[in-house]
């Protein structure tokens, strides 16, 4: 126990040094963490921790998702709900099958295994995407579209992932037939319902106290409680946490004084508290991503497969964003072309994809190849796309130089 605490403190100490250096060098903080994590691995300095499916799902995702949802205004979200849902459902499905077909044609992978890879890598990652836009101080509708899509598309990705595992003969408890549509609805609706219930109960309890520390504790219980409850009932923990955050944010933190169920001091305390919690979670997860990326065996054959996977994933993102945006062009939800470019290039992959890759069963054909390709795509996504995003945003006139 003492050793684990020491490793955690060491991780945080390294992350804080990276944060200081990244600020001075004007580099994205998340990119710096990944690079330093890889360097630590190559230096053979053992920090004692590695990414696991349980670590990401049980400890990292809930606070990061809740903090992002807490700041989302329902009024803004409702205004662009149609494109968000289109990108996070139709887009996720289309990207999954495009990636599967591409990996089958170009690398000769069995379609079943390629579909598993498409499912775990097609959905954009809320952790990486939200961190990137915070690094670049991007605000407004574009940030809402990209972040909300990444928060919402987990439900579709989870069902496709489980169904594709079953189809690949990996013994998953789902089928890849027409019932997957109903499963998707159940996962999504169940997660939203559980999240709204948890958020509503927390708001009712918060309305009976004037202690800001109790209110803050209730937000913490809600963030983790909604996620774990949804996962227990085989619903989407991501959607549950997002829904709970939306409820507590719009009825508490973001509400006007006379309409809020939280005290003024509680609202003022909650925002920096969750910014701090999210900062710690981001620091740990991206540093560990770097450590685990450097641990993967990258030979000549693996490098070629990674190169192909990166190209196919980027093309898969493009063939969903641009055609779907074209369909929205005649409507009030039209998206300018320059913002479509950011939707495409800003669809990062990160800890969520790695957690799914790490959960692949041993009897899945090409299991190791899928893992290596996933790590390669995530590394490219965070480092290359993360580093090129600031100049791209400036080139398109979406942010000013800092």
C-alpha positions in Angstrom: 0.0 0.0 0.0 2.8 2.4 1.0 4.6 1.6 -2.3 1.5 2.3 -4.4 1.1 5.7 -2.7 4.8 6.5 -3.3 4.4 5.6 -7.0 1.3 7.8 -7.3 3.1 10.8 -5.6 6.0 10.3 -8.0 3.7 10.4 -11.0 2.1 13.6 -9.8 5.5 15.2 -9.1 6.7 14.3 -12.7 3.4 15.6 -14.1 3.7 19.0 -12.3 7.2 19.4 -13.7 5.9 18.7 -17.2 3.1 21.2 -16.6 5.6 23.9 -15.8 7.8 23.1 -18.7 4.9 22.8 -21.2 3.6 26.2 -20.1 7.0 27.9 -20.7 7.5 26.1 -24.0 3.9 26.8 -25.1 3.3 23.2 -25.9 0.2 21.2 -25.2 0.4 19.8 -21.7 -1.0 16.4 -22.7 1.6 15.9 -25.5 4.3 16.7 -23.0 3.0 14.1 -20.6 3.0 11.4 -23.2 6.5 12.2 -24.4 7.9 12.3 -20.9 6.1 9.1 -20.0 7.8 7.4 -22.9 11.1 8.8 -22.0 10.7 7.5 -18.4 10.1 4.1 -19.8 13.2 4.2 -22.0 15.2 5.4 -19.1 14.1 2.2 -17.2 12.8 4.3 -14.3 10.0 2.2 -12.9 7.0 4.2 -11.6 5.2 1.0 -10.7 1.9 1.8 -12.5 0.5 0.9 -15.9 -2.8 1.5 -17.7 -5.5 -1.1 -17.2 -9.1 -1.3 -18.3 -10.3 -1.0 -14.6 -8.0 1.9 -13.9 -9.4 3.9 -16.8 -13.0 3.0 -16.4 -13.3 3.1 -12.6 -10.9 6.0 -11.7 -10.1 8.1 -14.7 -13.2 8.5 -16.8 -15.8 9.4 -14.1 -14.2 12.6 -12.9 -13.1 13.8 -16.4 -16.6 13.2 -17.9 -18.4 14.7 -14.9 -16.2 17.8 -14.9 -16.8 18.4 -18.6 -20.6 17.8 -18.4 -20.8 20.1 -15.3 -19.9 23.0 -17.5 -22.3 22.2 -20.4 -25.3 24.4 -20.7 -28.4 22.4 -21.6 -29.6 25.5 -23.6 -26.5 25.3 -25.8 -26.6 21.5 -26.0 -30.2 21.4 -27.0 -29.5 23.9 -29.8 -27.1 21.5 -31.5 -28.5 18.2 -30.3 -29.3 16.9 -33.8 -25.7 17.1 -35.3 -24.3 15.8 -32.0 -26.5 12.7 -32.1 -25.9 12.2 -35.8 -22.1 12.3 -35.4 -22.1 10.2 -32.3 -24.3 7.4 -33.6 -24.4 7.3 -37.4 -20.8 8.6 -37.5 -19.5 6.1 -35.1 -21.2 3.2 -36.9 -20.0 4.3 -40.3 -16.4 4.9 -39.1 -16.3 1.4 -37.4 -17.3 -0.4 -40.6 -15.0 1.7 -42.8 -12.0 1.0 -40.6 -12.9 -2.7 -40.5 -13.1 -2.9 -44.3 -9.9 -0.9 -44.7 -7.9 -3.1 -42.4 -9.3 -6.2 -44.1 -8.4 -5.1 -47.6 -5.0 -3.6 -46.8 -3.6 -5.9 -44.2 -5.6 -9.1 -44.8 -7.0 -9.2 -41.3 -10.1 -11.4 -40.7 -13.1 -9.1 -40.9 -14.3 -10.1 -37.5 -11.0 -9.0 -35.8 -10.9 -5.9 -38.0 -14.4 -5.1 -36.8 -13.3 -5.3 -33.2 -10.5 -2.9 -34.0 -12.9 -0.6 -35.8 -15.2 -0.5 -32.8 -12.5 0.2 -30.2 -10.8 2.9 -32.3 -13.6 4.6 -34.3 -15.1 6.5 -31.4 -13.4 9.7 -30.4 -12.1 9.7 -26.9 -13.6 12.2 -24.4 -10.5 12.3 -22.2 -8.1 13.3 -25.0 -10.5 15.6 -26.9 -11.6 17.6 -23.9 -7.9 18.0 -22.7 -6.9 19.2 -26.2 -9.5 21.9 -26.4 -8.7 23.1 -22.9 -5.0 23.3 -23.9 -5.9 25.5 -26.9 -8.5 27.7 -25.1 -11.1 27.0 -27.7 -14.7 28.1 -26.8 -18.0 28.4 -28.5 -20.1 26.2 -30.7 -17.2 24.3 -32.3 -15.9 23.2 -28.9 -19.4 22.2 -27.9 -19.9 20.0 -31.0 -16.6 18.2 -30.7 -16.7 17.7 -26.9 -20.3 16.7 -26.8 -19.9 14.2 -29.7 -17.0 12.5 -27.8 -19.0 12.4 -24.6 -22.0 10.8 -26.4 -20.6 8.3 -28.8 -19.5 5.9 -26.1 -22.9 4.2 -26.0 -22.7 3.2 -29.7 -19.1 2.2 -29.5 -19.7 0.0 -26.4 -22.5 -2.0 -28.1 -20.5 -2.3 -31.4 -17.4 -3.4 -29.5 -19.3 -6.1 -27.5 -21.2 -7.3 -30.6 -18.1 -7.5 -32.7 -16.3 -9.5 -30.0 -19.2 -12.0 -29.9 -19.1 -12.3 -33.7 -15.3 -12.9 -33.6 -16.0 -15.9 -31.3 -14.5 -14.3 -28.2 -17.3 -15.4 -25.9 -18.8 -11.9 -25.3 -22.3 -11.8 -23.9 -23.9 -10.1 -26.9 -24.8 -11.0 -30.5 -24.0 -9.3 -33.7 -27.4 -9.6 -35.2 -30.3 -7.2 -35.5 -30.8 -7.2 -31.8 -27.7 -5.0 -31.5 -29.9 -2.0 -32.4 -32.1 -2.7 -29.4 -29.0 -3.3 -27.3 -27.7 0.1 -28.3 -30.9 1.8 -27.3 -30.9 -0.1 -24.0 -27.3 0.9 -23.2 -27.9 4.5 -24.1 -31.3 5.0 -22.6 -30.3 3.0 -19.5 -27.2 5.1 -19.0 -29.1 8.4 -19.4 -31.9 7.3 -17.1 -29.5 6.2 -14.3 -27.5 9.4 -14.7 -30.6 11.6 -14.5 -31.8 9.6 -11.4 -28.4 9.9 -9.6 -28.1 13.6 -10.5 -31.7 14.4 -9.4 -31.3 12.6 -6.1 -28.1 14.4 -5.4 -29.8 17.8 -6.2 -32.7 17.0 -3.9 -30.3 16.1 -1.0 -28.1 19.2 -1.7 -31.2 21.4 -1.4 -31.5 20.3 2.3 -28.1 21.6 3.3 -26.3 24.8 3.3 -22.8 23.3 3.8 -20.7 23.8 0.7 -18.4 20.9 1.7 -21.4 18.5 1.8 -22.5 19.8 -1.6 -19.0 19.1 -3.0 -19.1 15.6 -1.5 -22.4 15.0 -3.1 -21.0 15.9 -6.6 -18.2 13.4 -6.0 -20.6 10.7 -5.0 -22.7 11.4 -8.0 -19.9 11.3 -10.5 -18.6 7.9 -9.4 -22.0 6.5 -8.3 -23.7 7.2 -11.6 -20.8 5.6 -13.6 -20.5 2.5 -11.4 -24.3 2.0 -11.1 -24.7 2.1 -14.9 -21.9 -0.3 -15.5 -23.4 -2.7 -12.9 -26.7 -2.7 -14.9 -24.8 -3.1 -18.2 -25.7 0.4 -19.3 -23.3 3.1 -20.5 -21.3 4.5 -17.6 -20.1 7.4 -19.8 -23.6 8.5 -20.7 -24.7 8.1 -17.0 -21.9 10.3 -15.8 -22.6 12.9 -18.5 -26.3 12.9 -17.7 -25.6 13.3 -14.0 -23.2 16.1 -14.7 -25.7 17.9 -16.9 -28.4 17.6 -14.2 -26.1 18.9 -11.4 -24.6 21.6 -13.6 -27.8 23.0 -15.0 -29.8 22.8 -11.8 -26.9 23.8 -9.5 -23.6 25.1 -10.7 -24.8 27.0 -13.8 -28.3 28.0 -12.6 -29.2 31.5 -11.5 -29.1 32.3 -7.8 -32.9 32.0 -7.4 -33.1 28.8 -9.4 -30.1 26.9 -8.1 -30.4 24.0 -5.7 -26.9 24.7 -4.5 -25.7 27.6 -2.3 -23.6 30.4 -3.7 -20.6 29.2 -1.9 -21.2 25.6 -3.0 -21.3 26.7 -6.7 -18.2 28.7 -6.3 -16.4 25.8 -4.6 -17.5 23.1 -7.0 -16.0 24.5 -10.2 -12.4 24.9 -9.1 -12.7 21.6 -7.1 -13.6 19.7 -10.3 -11.1 21.5 -12.4 -8.4 20.3 -9.9 -9.7 16.7 -9.9 -9.8 16.6 -13.7 -6.3 18.1 -13.8 -5.0 15.3 -11.6 -6.8 12.6 -13.6 -5.5 14.0 -16.9 -1.9 14.2 -15.5 -1.9 10.5 -14.5 -3.6 9.0 -17.5 -1.5 10.8 -20.2 1.7 10.1 -18.4 0.8 6.4 -18.2 -0.2 6.4 -21.9 3.4 7.5 -22.7 4.8 4.8 -20.4 2.7 2.0 -22.1 3.3 3.3 -25.6 7.0 2.9 -25.0 6.4 -0.6 -23.7 4.9 -1.9 -26.9 7.0 -4.0 -29.3 7.3 -2.0 -32.5 9.2 -3.9 -35.2 9.2 -3.3 -39.0 6.0 -5.3 -39.5 4.2 -3.6 -36.6 5.3 -0.2 -37.9 3.7 -0.9 -41.3 0.5 -2.0 -39.7 0.4 1.1 -37.5 1.0 3.3 -40.5 -1.9 1.6 -42.3 -4.1 1.9 -39.3 -3.4 5.6 -38.8 -4.3 6.3 -42.5 -7.5 4.2 -42.4 -8.7 5.7 -39.1 -8.1 9.2 -40.4 -10.0 8.4 -43.6 -12.8 6.8 -41.6 -13.2 10.0 -39.7 -13.2 12.1 -42.8 -15.8 10.0 -44.6 -18.2 10.5 -41.7 -17.6 14.1 -40.9 -17.7 15.7 -44.4 -20.7 13.7 -45.8 -22.8 14.1 -42.6 -21.9 17.8 -42.5 -23.1 18.1 -46.1 -26.4 16.6 -45.2 -26.8 19.2 -42.5 -25.8 22.1 -44.8 -29.3 23.1 -45.8 -30.5 23.1 -42.2 -30.1 25.5 -39.3 -27.4 23.1 -38.0 -25.0 23.8 -40.9 -21.3 23.6 -40.0 -18.8 25.9 -41.8 -16.1 24.0 -43.8 -13.3 25.3 -41.6 -15.0 23.9 -38.6 -15.5 20.6 -40.3 -11.7 20.4 -40.7 -11.4 20.7 -36.9 -14.1 18.1 -36.3 -12.1 15.8 -38.5 -8.6 16.5 -37.2 -9.8 17.0 -33.6 -11.3 13.6 -33.3 -8.6 12.3 -31.0 -8.2 8.7 -29.7 -6.8 8.1 -26.2 -7.3 6.3 -23.0 -10.7 4.9 -23.9 -9.4 3.1 -26.9 -6.5 1.7 -25.0 -8.7 0.5 -22.2 -10.9 -1.4 -24.7 -7.7 -2.8 -26.3 -6.4 -3.9 -23.0 -9.6 -5.8 -22.3 -9.4 -7.9 -25.4 -9.6 -11.7 -24.6 -6.7 -13.9 -25.2 -8.6 -16.1 -27.6 -9.3 -13.3 -30.0 -7.5 -13.8 -33.4 -4.8 -11.2 -33.9 -5.2 -9.9 -30.4 -1.6 -8.6 -30.1 -1.7 -7.0 -33.5 -4.9 -5.2 -32.6 -3.4 -3.9 -29.4 -0.2 -2.7 -31.1 -2.2 -0.9 -33.8 -4.4 0.7 -31.2 -1.4 2.0 -29.3 0.1 3.3 -32.5 -3.0 5.2 -33.5 -3.4 6.7 -30.0 0.2 7.8 -30.0 -0.1 9.5 -33.3 -3.4 11.0 -32.3 -2.2 12.6 -29.1 1.3 13.6 -30.2 1.0 14.6 -33.9 -2.7 15.7 -34.0 -2.2 17.4 -30.6 0.9 19.3 -31.7 -0.6 20.4 -35.0 -3.9 21.5 -33.6 -2.8 24.9 -32.3 -1.3 26.1 -35.6 -4.3 24.6 -37.5 -6.7 26.6 -35.3 -4.7 29.7 -35.9 -4.4 29.1 -39.6 -8.2 28.7 -39.8 -8.8 31.9 -37.8 -10.6 30.0 -35.0 -8.3 31.2 -32.2 -5.8 33.9 -31.8 -2.1 33.5 -31.0 -1.3 33.2 -27.4 
